[in-house]
């Protein structure tokens, strides 16, 4: 097992290109099972979650290859819709295969998905949505068996705008007979990217990015070549890294509208941000101002996936700030690790009060989940001394060689034996 050693006190300067979005690539890879043939998916990052998805597809008979930033997939040779239990347990996003496999084969067997332990993440909305399309669901102690001779369009209301449920229903509905309407749909950019991919295949979907998505069942879908959107969470993490180290950073391949909620907060804190097309320049000098209150929420609200990183940034502000976490109930696990480094954060139910202006000290800490790990890297960049971060396999699930990316802009960060 490896760990990361991060030396603090170095400004970050230079240019950095953001890789494709993990949370867009995973459902798109799952959607390739909807139609037989050869796909080329471009700008796919090298992440452990991506590797697991490709391993699942390979285990079911597909031919896959991840060369540089392109994934080549041939799903014509799929021989089963039974997702391997051991692989499904490694990653939450394996559940994305449920809808498309059911639509293509009329049957799918799934197991409880894995992922970060950040709170309750039920799949009941996925199941209810597929049932509305005509699926028969048999739940057993350790697996779920879904069958459907045919799928039929339905009017579906989601009790919560779940990203995964919205995407699973979208994919299944592309091959359903008639019209499907998803109400209170999630609005994240990754859903719009999935819509664009499916429409390029021949699907008839409109409304992604709004609370109402309409899908007309398509008679024919075919393989395509497609480029994944940039990762807005990686972009936000790197923006914060540039701000915190008082550097001058130019970030390329970034969709400004996807990170507007973060940019708004940073500007309130006194950070200078310039934009031009898909490029953002960030610089920070002098005292950072605190923010009265930030609340996480579904897009276009402030992303829960940037909450931990923002908290580290706010430890440098001069005064108290409050973050309210509204999405996952266990998303403050990083607080205990930050406090080991000298941060002053008070937790009361789902609110964190950050007392800014305290100097962080290098310590031995643990990445409790993916975004917590990213937050600890940010803390390490600005602390006194060296920070050692354990359990970095969590970080590798969402950041493509983050140590090499940060090294390229001046950070002293390296992998060492654990």
C-alpha positions as CSV (number, residue, x, y, z in Angstrom):
1,X,0.0,0.0,0.0
2,X,1.2,3.5,-0.9
3,X,0.7,6.8,0.8
4,X,1.2,10.4,-0.3
5,X,3.7,12.7,1.2
6,X,2.8,16.4,0.7
7,X,5.2,19.3,1.6
8,X,3.5,22.5,2.4
9,X,4.4,26.1,1.6
10,X,4.9,26.1,-2.2
11,X,3.0,28.3,-4.6
12,X,1.5,26.7,-7.6
13,X,2.1,28.2,-11.0
14,X,1.5,27.2,-14.6
15,X,-1.0,25.5,-16.8
16,X,-3.1,22.5,-16.0
17,X,-5.6,20.6,-18.3
18,X,-8.6,19.0,-16.6
19,X,-9.3,15.4,-17.6
20,X,-12.7,14.0,-18.6
21,X,-15.4,13.6,-16.0
22,X,-15.5,10.3,-14.1
23,X,-19.2,10.9,-13.3
24,X,-19.9,11.4,-17.0
25,X,-17.7,8.6,-18.3
26,X,-19.1,5.8,-16.1
27,X,-22.8,6.0,-17.2
28,X,-21.6,6.5,-20.8
29,X,-19.5,3.3,-20.6
30,X,-22.6,1.6,-19.2
31,X,-24.7,2.9,-22.0
32,X,-22.5,1.2,-24.6
33,X,-24.3,-2.1,-23.8
34,X,-27.6,-0.7,-25.3
35,X,-26.4,-1.4,-28.9
36,X,-24.0,-4.0,-30.2
37,X,-20.9,-2.8,-31.9
38,X,-17.6,-0.8,-31.5
39,X,-17.4,2.5,-29.6
40,X,-14.7,5.0,-29.1
41,X,-15.1,7.1,-25.9
42,X,-12.5,9.9,-25.8
43,X,-11.0,11.8,-22.8
44,X,-11.7,9.0,-20.3
45,X,-9.4,9.4,-17.3
46,X,-7.3,6.5,-15.9
47,X,-9.1,5.9,-12.6
48,X,-9.7,2.8,-10.5
49,X,-13.5,3.2,-10.9
50,X,-13.1,3.3,-14.7
51,X,-10.9,0.2,-14.6
52,X,-13.6,-1.6,-12.5
53,X,-16.3,-0.7,-15.0
54,X,-14.2,-2.0,-17.9
55,X,-13.4,-5.1,-15.9
56,X,-17.1,-5.7,-15.4
57,X,-17.8,-5.3,-19.2
58,X,-14.9,-7.6,-20.0
59,X,-16.2,-10.2,-17.6
60,X,-19.6,-10.1,-19.3
61,X,-18.0,-10.8,-22.7
62,X,-17.2,-7.3,-24.1
63,X,-13.8,-6.4,-25.6
64,X,-12.3,-3.3,-24.0
65,X,-9.1,-1.3,-24.3
66,X,-8.0,1.9,-22.5
67,X,-5.3,3.4,-24.6
68,X,-4.0,6.8,-23.5
69,X,-7.3,8.8,-22.9
70,X,-9.4,6.7,-25.3
71,X,-11.6,3.7,-24.4
72,X,-12.4,1.3,-27.2
73,X,-15.3,-1.0,-26.5
74,X,-16.9,-3.8,-28.6
75,X,-20.2,-4.8,-26.9
76,X,-21.3,-7.2,-29.7
77,X,-19.7,-10.1,-27.8
78,X,-21.6,-9.6,-24.5
79,X,-22.8,-13.1,-23.4
80,X,-24.5,-12.4,-20.0
81,X,-26.4,-9.7,-18.1
82,X,-25.2,-11.2,-14.7
83,X,-22.9,-8.6,-13.2
84,X,-20.1,-10.3,-11.2
85,X,-20.6,-9.9,-7.5
86,X,-17.0,-9.3,-6.6
87,X,-16.6,-6.5,-9.1
88,X,-19.9,-4.8,-8.4
89,X,-19.0,-4.6,-4.7
90,X,-16.0,-2.4,-5.6
91,X,-17.9,0.5,-7.0
92,X,-21.1,2.4,-6.5
93,X,-21.4,3.3,-10.2
94,X,-21.7,-0.4,-11.2
95,X,-25.5,0.1,-10.7
96,X,-25.6,2.1,-13.9
97,X,-25.5,-1.2,-15.8
98,X,-28.9,-2.2,-14.4
99,X,-31.1,-0.2,-16.8
100,X,-29.2,-0.7,-20.1
101,X,-28.7,-4.4,-19.5
102,X,-32.4,-4.9,-18.7
103,X,-33.3,-3.0,-21.9
104,X,-31.0,-5.1,-24.1
105,X,-31.3,-8.5,-22.6
106,X,-34.7,-8.4,-20.8
107,X,-32.9,-9.6,-17.6
108,X,-30.2,-8.4,-15.2
109,X,-28.8,-9.6,-11.9
110,X,-27.2,-7.0,-9.6
111,X,-25.6,-7.0,-6.2
112,X,-25.3,-4.3,-3.6
113,X,-22.9,-1.7,-5.1
114,X,-19.7,-0.5,-3.4
115,X,-18.2,3.0,-3.1
116,X,-17.4,5.6,-0.5
117,X,-19.1,5.3,2.9
118,X,-20.5,8.8,3.0
119,X,-24.0,8.0,4.0
120,X,-27.1,6.1,3.0
121,X,-27.3,5.7,-0.8
122,X,-30.3,3.5,-1.5
123,X,-31.2,2.2,-5.0
124,X,-34.9,2.2,-4.3
125,X,-35.5,5.1,-6.8
126,X,-33.7,3.1,-9.5
127,X,-35.9,0.1,-8.8
128,X,-39.1,2.1,-8.7
129,X,-38.3,3.7,-12.0
130,X,-37.6,0.4,-13.8
131,X,-40.7,-1.1,-12.3
132,X,-42.7,1.8,-13.8
133,X,-41.3,0.9,-17.2
134,X,-42.6,-2.7,-16.7
135,X,-39.7,-4.5,-15.0
136,X,-40.4,-7.3,-12.6
137,X,-38.2,-7.0,-9.5
138,X,-37.3,-10.0,-7.3
139,X,-35.2,-9.0,-4.3
140,X,-33.2,-11.6,-2.5
141,X,-30.9,-11.5,0.5
142,X,-27.7,-10.7,-1.5
143,X,-28.9,-9.8,-5.0
144,X,-31.7,-8.4,-7.2
145,X,-33.1,-10.1,-10.2
146,X,-34.9,-7.9,-12.8
147,X,-36.8,-9.2,-15.8
148,X,-38.9,-7.7,-18.5
149,X,-40.2,-9.1,-21.7
150,X,-40.8,-5.6,-23.0
151,X,-40.4,-2.1,-21.5
152,X,-43.1,0.5,-21.9
153,X,-42.9,4.3,-21.5
154,X,-44.2,5.7,-18.3
155,X,-44.7,9.0,-16.4
156,X,-42.2,8.8,-13.5
157,X,-41.8,11.2,-10.6
158,X,-38.6,10.9,-8.5
159,X,-39.1,11.6,-4.8
160,X,-35.5,13.0,-4.8
161,X,-33.6,14.2,-7.9
162,X,-31.2,11.3,-7.8
163,X,-28.5,11.4,-10.5
164,X,-28.1,7.7,-10.7
165,X,-31.8,6.9,-10.9
166,X,-32.3,9.6,-13.5
167,X,-29.5,8.1,-15.7
168,X,-30.6,4.5,-15.2
169,X,-34.2,5.3,-16.2
170,X,-33.0,7.4,-19.2
171,X,-30.9,4.5,-20.5
172,X,-33.6,1.9,-20.1
173,X,-36.3,4.2,-21.6
174,X,-34.4,4.6,-24.8
175,X,-35.5,1.1,-25.8
176,X,-38.9,1.2,-24.2
177,X,-42.1,1.4,-26.3
178,X,-43.6,4.8,-26.3
179,X,-42.9,8.0,-24.3
180,X,-41.2,8.2,-20.9
181,X,-41.3,11.4,-18.8
182,X,-39.0,11.7,-15.8
183,X,-40.2,14.5,-13.4
184,X,-38.1,16.0,-10.7
185,X,-35.1,14.7,-12.6
186,X,-31.6,15.5,-11.5
187,X,-30.1,18.4,-13.5
188,X,-26.3,17.7,-13.3
189,X,-24.2,18.4,-16.4
190,X,-23.3,14.7,-16.5
191,X,-26.9,13.9,-17.3
192,X,-26.8,16.3,-20.2
193,X,-23.7,14.6,-21.4
194,X,-25.4,11.2,-21.2
195,X,-28.3,12.6,-23.1
196,X,-26.0,13.9,-25.9
197,X,-24.3,10.5,-26.1
198,X,-27.5,8.6,-26.3
199,X,-28.9,11.0,-28.9
200,X,-25.8,10.6,-31.0
201,X,-26.6,6.8,-30.9
202,X,-30.1,7.5,-32.2
203,X,-32.1,8.0,-29.0
204,X,-34.8,10.7,-28.8
205,X,-34.3,12.5,-25.5
206,X,-34.8,16.1,-24.6
207,X,-34.9,18.1,-21.4
208,X,-31.7,17.1,-19.7
209,X,-30.5,19.9,-17.4
210,X,-34.1,20.7,-16.5
211,X,-36.4,19.0,-14.0
212,X,-38.4,17.2,-16.8
213,X,-36.8,14.8,-19.2
214,X,-38.8,13.3,-22.1
215,X,-37.6,10.1,-23.8
216,X,-39.3,8.7,-26.9
217,X,-38.4,5.0,-27.4
218,X,-36.1,4.5,-30.4
219,X,-36.4,1.7,-32.9
220,X,-32.6,1.6,-33.5
221,X,-29.5,2.6,-31.7
222,X,-25.9,2.3,-33.0
223,X,-22.4,2.6,-31.7
224,X,-20.7,6.0,-31.9
225,X,-17.5,8.0,-31.2
226,X,-17.9,10.5,-28.4
227,X,-15.8,12.9,-26.1
228,X,-16.6,13.1,-22.4
229,X,-17.1,16.5,-20.8
230,X,-14.4,17.9,-18.4
231,X,-14.6,16.9,-14.7
232,X,-16.0,19.9,-12.8
233,X,-15.1,18.5,-9.4
234,X,-11.4,18.0,-10.4
235,X,-11.6,21.5,-11.9
236,X,-12.9,22.9,-8.7
237,X,-10.3,21.1,-6.6
238,X,-7.5,22.6,-8.7
239,X,-9.0,26.0,-8.6
240,X,-9.0,25.8,-4.8
241,X,-5.4,24.6,-4.8
242,X,-4.3,27.6,-6.8
243,X,-6.2,30.0,-4.5
244,X,-4.9,28.5,-1.3
245,X,-1.2,28.5,-2.3
246,X,-1.4,32.1,-3.5
247,X,-0.3,31.0,-6.9
248,X,-1.2,32.0,-10.5
249,X,-2.8,29.1,-12.2
250,X,-4.3,28.7,-15.6
251,X,-6.8,25.8,-15.9
252,X,-7.7,24.6,-19.3
253,X,-10.6,22.4,-20.6
254,X,-13.1,23.6,-18.0
255,X,-16.8,24.5,-18.5
256,X,-17.3,27.7,-16.5
257,X,-21.1,27.2,-16.2
258,X,-20.5,23.9,-14.4
259,X,-18.5,25.5,-11.5
260,X,-20.3,28.8,-11.2
261,X,-21.5,28.0,-7.6
262,X,-17.8,27.6,-6.6
263,X,-16.6,30.7,-8.5
264,X,-19.3,32.7,-6.7
265,X,-18.0,31.6,-3.3
266,X,-14.4,32.3,-4.2
267,X,-15.1,35.8,-5.4
268,X,-17.0,36.5,-2.2
269,X,-13.8,35.5,-0.4
270,X,-11.7,37.9,-2.4
271,X,-10.2,35.6,-5.1
272,X,-9.5,37.0,-8.6
273,X,-10.8,34.8,-11.4
274,X,-10.7,35.5,-15.1
275,X,-12.3,33.4,-17.8
276,X,-12.0,33.0,-21.6
277,X,-13.8,30.2,-23.5
278,X,-12.7,27.0,-21.7
279,X,-9.9,28.6,-19.7
280,X,-9.9,30.0,-16.2
281,X,-7.1,32.0,-14.6
282,X,-7.1,32.2,-10.8
283,X,-4.9,34.2,-8.4
284,X,-5.2,35.0,-4.7
285,X,-3.3,37.6,-2.7
286,X,-3.9,39.0,0.8
287,X,-6.5,38.2,3.3
288,X,-9.3,35.8,2.4
289,X,-12.8,36.7,3.7
290,X,-15.1,34.1,5.3
291,X,-18.5,33.3,4.0
292,X,-21.6,33.5,6.2
293,X,-23.2,30.2,5.1
294,X,-22.8,27.7,2.2
295,X,-25.3,24.9,1.7
296,X,-24.7,21.9,-0.5
297,X,-27.5,20.7,-2.8
298,X,-28.3,19.1,-6.1
299,X,-27.1,20.9,-9.2
300,X,-27.1,23.9,-9.8
301,X,-26.5,24.2,-6.0
302,X,-23.1,23.9,-4.4
303,X,-21.8,20.4,-5.0
304,X,-21.4,18.1,-2.1
305,X,-18.4,16.7,-3.9
306,X,-16.6,20.0,-3.3
307,X,-17.7,20.5,0.3
308,X,-14.6,19.0,1.9
309,X,-12.2,20.9,-0.3
310,X,-14.0,24.2,0.3
311,X,-13.8,23.5,4.1
312,X,-10.0,23.4,3.9
313,X,-10.0,26.6,1.9
314,X,-12.1,28.3,4.6
315,X,-9.7,27.4,7.3
316,X,-7.5,30.1,5.7
317,X,-10.2,32.8,5.8
318,X,-10.0,35.4,8.5
319,X,-13.2,34.7,10.5
320,X,-15.8,32.0,10.9
321,X,-17.7,30.3,8.1
322,X,-20.5,27.8,8.1
323,X,-21.1,24.9,5.7
324,X,-24.4,23.0,5.8
325,X,-24.3,19.5,4.3
326,X,-27.7,18.7,2.8
327,X,-26.9,15.6,0.6
328,X,-25.0,13.0,2.6
329,X,-25.3,12.5,6.4
330,X,-21.7,11.1,6.8
331,X,-19.8,13.7,4.7
332,X,-17.9,15.3,7.6
333,X,-15.5,12.4,8.2
334,X,-12.6,14.5,7.0
335,X,-13.2,16.9,9.9
336,X,-11.4,14.7,12.4
337,X,-8.4,14.4,10.1
338,X,-8.3,18.1,9.5
339,X,-8.4,18.8,13.2
340,X,-5.3,16.6,13.6
341,X,-3.6,19.2,11.4
342,X,-4.7,22.0,13.7
343,X,-8.0,23.1,12.0
344,X,-10.7,24.4,14.2
345,X,-14.1,23.0,13.0
346,X,-17.1,22.5,15.2
347,X,-19.8,20.1,14.0
348,X,-23.5,20.3,15.0
349,X,-25.7,17.8,13.2
350,X,-25.3,18.6,9.5
351,X,-23.5,22.0,10.0
352,X,-19.8,22.7,10.3
353,X,-18.5,25.9,11.7
354,X,-15.0,26.6,10.5
355,X,-12.9,29.0,12.5
356,X,-10.5,30.5,10.0
357,X,-7.0,31.8,10.4
358,X,-5.4,28.8,12.1
359,X,-2.1,27.6,10.8
360,X,-2.2,23.9,9.7
361,X,0.6,21.6,10.7
362,X,1.8,18.5,8.8
363,X,0.5,15.3,10.3
364,X,-0.2,11.6,9.5
365,X,-3.8,11.5,8.3
366,X,-6.2,9.1,6.5
367,X,-8.4,9.6,3.4
368,X,-11.8,8.3,4.6
369,X,-13.3,8.7,1.1
370,X,-12.6,10.2,-2.3
371,X,-13.3,13.9,-1.7
372,X,-11.9,13.8,1.9
373,X,-8.7,12.6,0.4
374,X,-8.6,15.5,-2.1
375,X,-9.3,17.9,0.8
376,X,-6.3,16.5,2.8
377,X,-4.0,17.0,-0.2
378,X,-5.1,20.7,-0.3
379,X,-4.4,20.9,3.4
380,X,-1.0,19.4,2.9
381,X,-0.2,22.0,0.2
382,X,-0.6,24.9,2.7
383,X,0.6,23.3,6.0
384,X,3.8,23.7,7.9
385,X,6.0,20.6,7.2
386,X,5.0,17.4,5.6
387,X,1.6,15.7,5.6
388,X,1.4,11.9,5.1
389,X,-2.0,10.7,3.6
390,X,-2.9,7.0,4.0
391,X,-5.6,5.0,2.1
392,X,-5.0,6.9,-1.1
393,X,-6.8,4.3,-3.1
394,X,-9.9,6.4,-2.4
395,X,-8.3,9.4,-4.2
396,X,-7.3,7.3,-7.2
397,X,-11.0,6.5,-7.8
398,X,-11.6,10.1,-8.9
399,X,-8.3,11.9,-9.7
400,X,-6.1,10.8,-12.6
401,X,-2.5,10.7,-11.2
402,X,-3.2,13.7,-9.0
403,X,0.4,13.7,-7.7
404,X,1.8,14.1,-11.2
405,X,-0.7,16.8,-12.1
406,X,0.3,18.8,-9.0
407,X,4.0,18.2,-9.5
408,X,3.7,19.7,-13.0
409,X,2.6,23.1,-11.4
410,X,5.2,23.2,-8.6
411,X,3.8,21.1,-5.8
412,X,6.1,18.8,-3.8
413,X,4.0,15.7,-3.6
414,X,5.1,12.1,-4.0
415,X,4.0,8.5,-3.5
416,X,5.9,6.5,-0.9
417,X,5.6,3.0,0.6
418,X,2.8,2.9,3.1
